[in-house]
Amino acid sequence: MSEIWKDITEYEGLYQVSNLGRVKSLERISVQNHKLNERILKSGVSSNGYLTVALHKKKTRKTFMVHQLVSIAFLGHKRNGYNVVVDHINNNPLDNSIENLQLTTARHNSSKNRTGTSVYTGVSWHSRDNNWSSSIRINGKKIHLGSFNDELKAHEAYQNKLKQI
């Protein structure tokens, strides 16, 4: 796959991000009248394991998560709290290539690929009771929806409650 570069919103002419998850500083003259060569930025790693870069503009430094920059440039993502979030498909927060990123709901992303749970959001297996349990969080409060012998029935209970709210 060839690397495609796009300007970073609000940093046009200063920085670009690629579909492979790299960020570069463009050639330009600095505020102190020094020539800055084009270069790939070194990434840091945030406390939660995501790659970050620091961008500078008008003597102000701001840190961004690389997957956010890629999703904005290539997926048209508009940050709006936690309604729609960027998901790393392979669960590797260091792989920010466009093929590994997708937009999804925060609810789906938080329940994805957990061990011991169902393929369905809000459903989990309880080995002690030997059954499926369904629960949902509403305004931060966990509500138990019931225990079921069938995983699909637990999923249906979750879906019915979701339709009610």
C-alpha positions in Angstrom: 0.0 0.0 0.0 1.3 3.4 -0.9 1.5 6.1 1.7 -1.0 8.9 1.4 -0.6 12.2 3.3 -3.3 14.7 4.3 -3.2 18.0 6.1 -4.1 17.9 9.8 -7.1 20.1 10.4 -6.2 23.5 12.0 -2.5 22.7 11.3 -2.6 23.0 7.4 0.8 23.8 6.0 2.5 22.7 9.2 1.7 19.0 9.7 0.3 16.1 7.8 -0.9 12.6 8.8 -0.7 9.5 6.6 -2.9 6.5 6.0 -0.2 4.3 7.6 -0.5 6.2 10.9 2.6 8.4 10.7 2.7 12.2 11.3 5.2 14.6 9.7 6.2 18.2 10.2 6.4 20.0 6.9 9.3 22.1 5.7 8.8 25.8 6.7 10.5 28.8 8.3 10.1 29.0 12.1 9.0 31.9 14.2 12.7 32.5 14.9 13.3 32.6 11.2 15.1 29.2 11.1 14.5 26.7 8.3 12.8 23.6 9.5 13.2 20.5 7.3 10.3 18.1 6.7 10.6 15.2 9.1 8.6 12.3 10.6 7.6 13.0 14.2 8.6 10.7 17.0 5.6 9.4 18.8 5.2 9.1 22.6 3.0 6.6 24.3 0.1 7.8 26.6 -0.6 6.2 30.0 -3.4 4.1 28.3 -1.1 2.8 25.6 -1.9 5.0 22.6 0.6 6.7 20.4 0.7 10.5 20.8 2.4 13.4 19.0 3.0 17.0 20.0 2.1 19.7 17.4 3.2 23.3 17.7 1.4 26.4 16.3 1.9 30.0 17.3 4.1 29.1 20.3 1.4 26.7 21.6 2.0 23.0 22.0 -0.8 20.5 21.9 -0.7 16.7 22.2 -2.9 14.5 20.0 -3.5 10.8 19.8 -2.3 9.6 16.4 -5.4 7.4 15.8 -7.6 10.4 16.3 -5.6 12.4 13.7 -5.8 9.5 11.2 -9.6 9.0 11.7 -10.3 12.7 11.3 -8.2 13.0 8.1 -9.3 9.7 6.5 -12.6 8.6 8.0 -14.2 12.1 8.3 -14.4 11.6 12.1 -15.7 14.6 14.1 -14.9 14.4 17.8 -18.1 14.8 19.8 -17.5 13.3 23.2 -18.0 9.6 23.4 -21.0 9.1 21.0 -18.7 7.9 18.2 -15.2 6.6 19.0 -12.3 5.3 17.1 -11.8 1.5 17.4 -8.5 -0.4 16.8 -9.9 -3.4 15.0 -7.0 -5.7 16.0 -7.0 -4.2 19.5 -3.4 -3.0 19.1 -3.3 0.7 20.1 0.1 1.1 18.4 -1.3 0.1 14.9 -2.8 3.3 13.6 -3.0 2.4 9.9 -6.3 3.3 8.3 -7.1 -0.4 7.7 -7.0 -1.0 11.5 -9.3 1.8 12.4 -13.1 2.1 12.4 -15.7 4.3 13.8 -18.0 2.7 16.3 -20.2 3.5 19.3 -18.6 3.8 22.7 -20.9 1.1 24.0 -19.8 -1.4 21.3 -16.1 -0.5 21.7 -16.1 -0.9 25.5 -17.6 -4.4 25.3 -15.6 -5.7 22.4 -13.3 -8.6 22.7 -13.5 -9.2 26.4 -12.7 -12.7 27.6 -15.5 -14.5 29.3 -18.3 -12.6 27.7 -20.7 -13.1 24.9 -20.4 -11.9 21.3 -23.4 -9.7 22.3 -23.0 -6.4 24.2 -24.3 -6.5 27.7 -24.2 -10.3 28.0 -21.7 -12.4 29.9 -21.3 -16.0 31.0 -21.3 -16.8 34.7 -19.6 -20.1 35.2 -20.5 -20.3 38.9 -24.2 -20.2 38.1 -23.7 -21.9 34.7 -25.9 -19.4 32.8 -25.9 -16.2 30.8 -26.4 -12.9 32.5 -27.7 -9.7 30.9 -27.0 -6.2 32.3 -26.9 -2.6 31.1 -25.4 0.6 32.4 -27.7 3.7 32.4 -26.3 6.9 33.7 -23.4 5.0 35.3 -25.6 2.6 37.2 -25.5 -1.1 36.3 -28.9 -2.7 36.0 -29.2 -6.5 36.1 -31.7 -7.7 33.5 -31.8 -11.3 34.3 -30.1 -14.7 34.1 -30.8 -17.0 31.1 -30.0 -20.5 29.9 -29.7 -19.2 26.4 -27.3 -16.5 25.2 -29.7 -15.2 22.6 -32.4 -14.7 25.2 -30.0 -12.7 27.3 -29.2 -10.6 24.3 -32.9 -10.1 23.6 -33.4 -8.8 27.2 -30.6 -6.3 26.6 -32.0 -5.2 23.3 -35.5 -4.7 24.8 -34.2 -2.6 27.6 -32.1 -0.5 25.1 -35.3 0.2 23.1 -37.0 1.4 26.3 -34.4 4.1 27.0 
